[in-house]
Amino acid sequence: TLIGHSERRVKYGETDEDTAAKVEKCQEQGLNVIFCIGETLEEREGGKTDEVNKRMLAAVLPKIKDWSNIVIAYEPVWAIG
């Protein structure tokens, strides 16, 4: 299950809290999750890469109970074709 993709964050307004809730539900059901994090070009150029990625991870980390079902995918928005 793909969660946190930039298109969902932008087009549907998914927040860090929304993605954390989705990860929690997947964990409860034993589903594998690919959790996407990554900054926009504006955030990168503003020197906020670490801040953005830490914020995205901070919301979801307390929800992860089984790391064997989680992959963190760094996918900076500026690098997407």
LUMBASE-112264 format. One record per residue: residue in one letter; residue number from 1; chain; z, y negated, x of N, C-alpha, C, CB in turn. Coordinates in nm, 4 decimals. Glycine has a CB too. Example, Ala and Ser with C-alpha at 12.3 -4.5 7.8 and 13.67 -1.06 7.14 Angstrom:
% LUMBASE-112264
(node "A" 1 "A" (0.7800 0.5690 1.3190) (0.7800 0.4500 1.2300) (0.7800 0.3300 1.3200) (0.9046 0.4473 1.1308))
(node "S" 2 "A" (0.7080 0.2250 1.2850) (0.7140 0.1060 1.3670) (0.7870 -0.0030 1.2900) (0.5725 0.0598 1.4084))
//
This chain:
% LUMBASE-112264
(node "T" 1 "A" (0.0000 0.1165 0.0847) (0.0000 0.0000 0.0000) (0.0000 -0.1229 0.0894) (0.1214 0.0003 -0.0964))
(node "L" 2 "A" (-0.0945 -0.2101 0.0676) (-0.1081 -0.3329 0.1452) (-0.0298 -0.4445 0.0766) (-0.2578 -0.3724 0.1616))
(node "I" 3 "A" (0.0616 -0.5060 0.1502) (0.1458 -0.6120 0.0944) (0.1465 -0.7315 0.1893) (0.2908 -0.5608 0.0696))
(node "G" 4 "A" (0.1395 -0.8507 0.1314) (0.1512 -0.9727 0.2099) (0.0206 -1.0260 0.2651) (0.2433 -0.9496 0.3211))
(node "H" 5 "A" (-0.0920 -0.9705 0.2207) (-0.2206 -1.0169 0.2716) (-0.2384 -1.1649 0.2400) (-0.3365 -0.9344 0.2115))
(node "S" 6 "A" (-0.2996 -1.2361 0.3326) (-0.3149 -1.3815 0.3187) (-0.3892 -1.4209 0.1915) (-0.3881 -1.4375 0.4391))
(node "E" 7 "A" (-0.4868 -1.3419 0.1491) (-0.5601 -1.3772 0.0279) (-0.4690 -1.3769 -0.0944) (-0.6763 -1.2808 0.0065))
(node "R" 8 "A" (-0.3767 -1.2826 -0.1031) (-0.2834 -1.2792 -0.2165) (-0.1834 -1.3940 -0.2064) (-0.2088 -1.1438 -0.2220))
(node "R" 9 "A" (-0.1424 -1.4249 -0.0850) (-0.0490 -1.5362 -0.0674) (-0.1144 -1.6675 -0.1103) (-0.0018 -1.5450 0.0797))
(node "V" 10 "A" (-0.2422 -1.6856 -0.0738) (-0.3120 -1.8104 -0.1038) (-0.3619 -1.8131 -0.2481) (-0.4290 -1.8298 -0.0075))
(node "K" 11 "A" (-0.4372 -1.7125 -0.2892) (-0.5006 -1.7141 -0.4217) (-0.4019 -1.6972 -0.5363) (-0.6040 -1.6056 -0.4298))
(node "Y" 12 "A" (-0.2980 -1.6168 -0.5147) (-0.2051 -1.5863 -0.6243) (-0.0659 -1.6456 -0.6027) (-0.1937 -1.4364 -0.6414))
(node "G" 13 "A" (-0.0489 -1.7180 -0.4947) (0.0775 -1.7844 -0.4700) (0.1940 -1.6915 -0.4403) (0.1112 -1.8672 -0.5856))
(node "E" 14 "A" (0.1638 -1.5719 -0.3875) (0.2729 -1.4793 -0.3554) (0.3611 -1.5391 -0.2464) (0.2171 -1.3417 -0.3105))
(node "T" 15 "A" (0.4891 -1.5357 -0.2707) (0.5866 -1.5916 -0.1774) (0.6435 -1.4808 -0.0889) (0.7004 -1.6639 -0.2537))
(node "D" 16 "A" (0.7203 -1.5204 0.0096) (0.7885 -1.4224 0.0940) (0.8822 -1.3366 0.0097) (0.8671 -1.4927 0.2071))
(node "E" 17 "A" (0.9451 -1.3985 -0.0885) (1.0359 -1.3245 -0.1763) (0.9590 -1.2227 -0.2616) (1.1138 -1.4219 -0.2670))
(node "D" 18 "A" (0.8405 -1.2605 -0.3071) (0.7565 -1.1677 -0.3834) (0.7195 -1.0461 -0.2986) (0.6288 -1.2387 -0.4331))
(node "T" 19 "A" (0.6781 -1.0715 -0.1754) (0.6369 -0.9602 -0.0896) (0.7563 -0.8708 -0.0562) (0.5722 -1.0131 0.0400))
(node "A" 20 "A" (0.8726 -0.9314 -0.0375) (0.9925 -0.8518 -0.0090) (1.0265 -0.7608 -0.1270) (1.1121 -0.9439 0.0230))
(node "A" 21 "A" (1.0134 -0.8129 -0.2480) (1.0414 -0.7322 -0.3672) (0.9431 -0.6161 -0.3789) (1.0352 -0.8193 -0.4935))
(node "K" 22 "A" (0.8180 -0.6411 -0.3443) (0.7180 -0.5343 -0.3482) (0.7484 -0.4261 -0.2446) (0.5777 -0.5918 -0.3245))
(node "V" 23 "A" (0.7878 -0.4685 -0.1261) (0.8239 -0.3710 -0.0217) (0.9417 -0.2872 -0.0690) (0.8587 -0.4425 0.1125))
(node "E" 24 "A" (1.0396 -0.3515 -0.1289) (1.1566 -0.2796 -0.1785) (1.1163 -0.1733 -0.2817) (1.2574 -0.3782 -0.2402))
(node "K" 25 "A" (1.0280 -0.2100 -0.3749) (0.9818 -0.1142 -0.4766) (0.9081 0.0025 -0.4120) (0.8902 -0.1840 -0.5791))
(node "C" 26 "A" (0.8250 -0.0267 -0.3147) (0.7528 0.0804 -0.2453) (0.8496 0.1724 -0.1717) (0.6509 0.0214 -0.1467))
(node "Q" 27 "A" (0.9503 0.1150 -0.1096) (1.0498 0.1956 -0.0389) (1.1221 0.2884 -0.1373) (1.1518 0.1044 0.0345))
(node "E" 28 "A" (1.1551 0.2372 -0.2533) (1.2229 0.3182 -0.3550) (1.1380 0.4373 -0.3985) (1.2572 0.2323 -0.4762))
(node "Q" 29 "A" (1.0064 0.4201 -0.3958) (0.9153 0.5256 -0.4405) (0.8617 0.6110 -0.3253) (0.7994 0.4642 -0.5157))
(node "G" 30 "A" (0.9023 0.5790 -0.2026) (0.8571 0.6557 -0.0870) (0.7123 0.6290 -0.0471) (0.8738 0.8007 -0.1147))
(node "L" 31 "A" (0.6598 0.5139 -0.0862) (0.5218 0.4791 -0.0531) (0.5123 0.4170 0.0855) (0.4646 0.3833 -0.1574))
(node "N" 32 "A" (0.4032 0.4418 0.1537) (0.3764 0.3783 0.2822) (0.3312 0.2351 0.2581) (0.2695 0.4573 0.3627))
(node "V" 33 "A" (0.3705 0.1455 0.3470) (0.3373 0.0041 0.3331) (0.2784 -0.0479 0.4630) (0.4615 -0.0781 0.2933))
(node "I" 34 "A" (0.1687 -0.1210 0.4494) (0.1180 -0.2042 0.5576) (0.1552 -0.3462 0.5178) (-0.0398 -0.1863 0.5807))
(node "F" 35 "A" (0.2457 -0.4065 0.5936) (0.2955 -0.5399 0.5615) (0.2290 -0.6418 0.6528) (0.4498 -0.5465 0.5754))
(node "C" 36 "A" (0.1543 -0.7343 0.5934) (0.0768 -0.8328 0.6690) (0.1568 -0.9604 0.6935) (-0.0527 -0.8660 0.5951))
(node "I" 37 "A" (0.1487 -1.0075 0.8169) (0.2041 -1.1371 0.8521) (0.0966 -1.2119 0.9304) (0.3374 -1.1230 0.9350))
(node "G" 38 "A" (0.1071 -1.3432 0.9348) (0.0124 -1.4206 1.0137) (0.0057 -1.5645 0.9674) (-0.1250 -1.3580 1.0071))
(node "E" 39 "A" (-0.0252 -1.6492 1.0632) (-0.0262 -1.7927 1.0387) (-0.1679 -1.8440 1.0135) (0.0360 -1.8665 1.1566))
(node "T" 40 "A" (-0.1768 -1.9608 0.9516) (-0.3045 -2.0287 0.9322) (-0.3415 -2.1028 1.0608) (-0.2977 -2.1272 0.8111))
(node "L" 41 "A" (-0.4639 -2.1517 1.0668) (-0.5072 -2.2288 1.1837) (-0.4227 -2.3553 1.1986) (-0.6569 -2.2655 1.1720))
(node "E" 42 "A" (-0.3945 -2.4193 1.0870) (-0.3124 -2.5412 1.0908) (-0.1739 -2.5116 1.1478) (-0.2996 -2.6023 0.9497))
(node "E" 43 "A" (-0.1147 -2.4006 1.1049) (0.0174 -2.3628 1.1560) (0.0105 -2.3284 1.3043) (0.0737 -2.2437 1.0769))
(node "R" 44 "A" (-0.0953 -2.2604 1.3442) (-0.1118 -2.2252 1.4860) (-0.1249 -2.3506 1.5710) (-0.2351 -2.1349 1.5058))
(node "E" 45 "A" (-0.2142 -2.4402 1.5273) (-0.2357 -2.5634 1.6035) (-0.1114 -2.6517 1.6050) (-0.3533 -2.6410 1.5457))
(node "G" 46 "A" (-0.0251 -2.6360 1.5044) (0.1000 -2.7108 1.4990) (0.2133 -2.6444 1.5756) (0.1412 -2.7300 1.3568))
(node "G" 47 "A" (0.1827 -2.5349 1.6452) (0.2833 -2.4654 1.7252) (0.3855 -2.3899 1.6415) (0.3544 -2.5634 1.8130))
(node "K" 48 "A" (0.3465 -2.3499 1.5195) (0.4419 -2.2858 1.4284) (0.4209 -2.1345 1.4128) (0.4328 -2.3511 1.2930))
(node "T" 49 "A" (0.3436 -2.0742 1.5001) (0.3140 -1.9308 1.4873) (0.4409 -1.8476 1.4760) (0.2318 -1.8830 1.6065))
(node "D" 50 "A" (0.5307 -1.8619 1.5724) (0.6537 -1.7818 1.5709) (0.7391 -1.8115 1.4482) (0.7350 -1.8075 1.6977))
(node "E" 51 "A" (0.7497 -1.9377 1.4125) (0.8297 -1.9779 1.2969) (0.7783 -1.9120 1.1682) (0.8285 -2.1309 1.2821))
(node "V" 52 "A" (0.6484 -1.9150 1.1484) (0.5876 -1.8580 1.0272) (0.6088 -1.7071 1.0224) (0.4366 -1.8905 1.0213))
(node "N" 53 "A" (0.5802 -1.6404 1.1331) (0.5924 -1.4947 1.1353) (0.7376 -1.4492 1.1229) (0.5318 -1.4393 1.2633))
(node "K" 54 "A" (0.8287 -1.5215 1.1841) (0.9715 -1.4887 1.1692) (1.0165 -1.5068 1.0246) (1.0573 -1.5767 1.2625))
(node "R" 55 "A" (0.9670 -1.6124 0.9595) (1.0024 -1.6367 0.8189) (0.9532 -1.5237 0.7291) (0.9438 -1.7705 0.7712))
(node "M" 56 "A" (0.8295 -1.4825 0.7504) (0.7726 -1.3741 0.6701) (0.8500 -1.2441 0.6909) (0.6244 -1.3535 0.7053))
(node "L" 57 "A" (0.8859 -1.2163 0.8150) (0.9612 -1.0941 0.8446) (1.1053 -1.1014 0.7942) (0.9607 -1.0678 0.9945))
(node "A" 58 "A" (1.1662 -1.2176 0.8045) (1.3063 -1.2323 0.7638) (1.3266 -1.1966 0.6173) (1.3540 -1.3748 0.7891))
(node "A" 59 "A" (1.2284 -1.2276 0.5336) (1.2406 -1.1979 0.3911) (1.2377 -1.0480 0.3642) (1.1294 -1.2664 0.3135))
(node "V" 60 "A" (1.1600 -0.9754 0.4417) (1.1378 -0.8336 0.4130) (1.2321 -0.7394 0.4891) (0.9954 -0.7980 0.4456))
(node "L" 61 "A" (1.2804 -0.7802 0.6039) (1.3627 -0.6903 0.6862) (1.4817 -0.6295 0.6128) (1.4128 -0.7644 0.8059))
(node "P" 62 "A" (1.5559 -0.7062 0.5325) (1.6704 -0.6463 0.4623) (1.6310 -0.5408 0.3576) (1.7501 -0.7554 0.3948))
(node "K" 63 "A" (1.5049 -0.5415 0.3176) (1.4582 -0.4482 0.2145) (1.4114 -0.3147 0.2726) (1.3451 -0.5113 0.1354))
(node "I" 64 "A" (1.3901 -0.3103 0.4028) (1.3363 -0.1895 0.4655) (1.4493 -0.0934 0.4983) (1.2568 -0.2245 0.5931))
(node "K" 65 "A" (1.4427 0.0222 0.4353) (1.5437 0.1266 0.4571) (1.4877 0.2425 0.5392) (1.5962 0.1787 0.3229))
(node "D" 66 "A" (1.3553 0.2592 0.5347) (1.2910 0.3702 0.6044) (1.1712 0.3171 0.6819) (1.2477 0.4815 0.5047))
(node "W" 67 "A" (1.1912 0.2958 0.8114) (1.0857 0.2391 0.8952) (0.9690 0.3349 0.9158) (1.1425 0.1994 1.0290))
(node "S" 68 "A" (0.9872 0.4620 0.8845) (0.8771 0.5565 0.9030) (0.7656 0.5324 0.8014) (0.9282 0.7005 0.8916))
(node "N" 69 "A" (0.7920 0.4534 0.6987) (0.6921 0.4231 0.5961) (0.6376 0.2805 0.6053) (0.7517 0.4450 0.4594))
(node "I" 70 "A" (0.6646 0.2121 0.7165) (0.6261 0.0712 0.7286) (0.5427 0.0485 0.8545) (0.7511 -0.0189 0.7308))
(node "V" 71 "A" (0.4353 -0.0276 0.8371) (0.3563 -0.0785 0.9493) (0.3508 -0.2293 0.9324) (0.2108 -0.0145 0.9544))
(node "I" 72 "A" (0.3820 -0.3022 1.0385) (0.3696 -0.4476 1.0360) (0.2340 -0.4817 1.0989) (0.4897 -0.5183 1.1130))
(node "A" 73 "A" (0.1504 -0.5499 1.0226) (0.0170 -0.5865 1.0703) (0.0110 -0.7369 1.0931) (-0.0923 -0.5421 0.9695))
(node "Y" 74 "A" (-0.0054 -0.7755 1.2188) (-0.0234 -0.9167 1.2505) (-0.1701 -0.9510 1.2273) (0.0202 -0.9488 1.3980))
(node "E" 75 "A" (-0.1929 -1.0348 1.1274) (-0.3284 -1.0701 1.0861) (-0.3356 -1.2212 1.0656) (-0.3694 -0.9940 0.9557))
(node "P" 76 "A" (-0.3518 -1.2963 1.1751) (-0.3569 -1.4416 1.1604) (-0.4745 -1.4830 1.0728) (-0.3668 -1.5092 1.2978))
(node "V" 77 "A" (-0.4484 -1.5720 0.9804) (-0.5489 -1.6134 0.8833) (-0.6690 -1.6758 0.9546) (-0.4884 -1.7129 0.7819))
(node "W" 78 "A" (-0.6440 -1.7478 1.0610) (-0.7521 -1.8172 1.1331) (-0.8500 -1.7199 1.1995) (-0.6928 -1.9099 1.2389))
(node "A" 79 "A" (-0.8093 -1.5955 1.2192) (-0.8930 -1.4971 1.2874) (-0.9778 -1.4143 1.1907) (-0.8063 -1.4050 1.3702))
(node "I" 80 "A" (-0.9565 -1.4335 1.0609) (-1.0299 -1.3554 0.9615) (-1.1656 -1.4227 0.9394) (-0.9492 -1.3438 0.8266))
(node "G" 81 "A" (-1.2723 -1.3420 0.9555) (-1.4106 -1.3859 0.9452) (-1.4361 -1.4781 0.8366) (-1.4976 -1.2749 0.9302))
//
